[in-house]
């Protein structure tokens, strides 16, 4: 680790091979941070990191499976040793297996919880344990507005994200005494590969998402547009920044008003 790295903020971003995670990694690196970009998909991660490096950004790939405690621990220790002390964490890794609850398989339920909920626990715990002795740090988990609004056909996903939201707030309460802030960003429909896959499987599209679906008790998006990954990343960036120094245990919805303010 160079002396220059010693003076720069090190940020770990999970789910960084694409979507919101990649957008967060790009913004933080543009701000001058050294970004450790993590994902289980090694090939996609390497391609994403190459694209960021082509922009002149300092991004280091770290392959890890967030649903595996040992994999997470090794990845976090590698970042701390090879890159530097982690100052901020953006946990954006997640999966979606859409299905009515009565049709959800054991495997789909278990995988959703393992990645979305237990994965958040493993990653945040590993990072926070190292932040506590330094008495500083900021953590943001990316949940979903589905955590606060029931969604037909997304019960497993909504449940996992509701758990992540509660987990992050509890963690924030416990870590406040160490001057470590923990917040949640809850996106609504965001133009990512995950949303496009959902459209493909459910016969949806941008117009239907914006207009809503009364048959499934789903309101549309009052702002009249589907959000971008960058829209969500900007909120993550803010909550990790010094400008948010007095903000912790908050749940920020970035959904164009789709949840009607809950």
Buried (B, 14 or more C-beta within 10 A) or exposed (E): EEEEBEEBBBBBBBBBBBBBBBBBBBBBBBBEBBBBBBBBBEEBBBBBBEEBBEEEBBBBBBBBBBBBBEBBBBBBEBBBEEBBBBBBBBBBBBBBBBBEEEEBEEEBBEBBBBBBBBBBBBBBBBBBEBBBEEEBBBBBBBBBBBBBBEBBBBBBBBBBBBBBBBBBBEBBEEBEEBBBBBBBBBBBBBBBEBBEEBBEEBEBEBEBBBBBBEEEEBBBBBEEBBBBBBBBBBBBBBBBBEEBEEBBBBBBBBBBBBBEEE
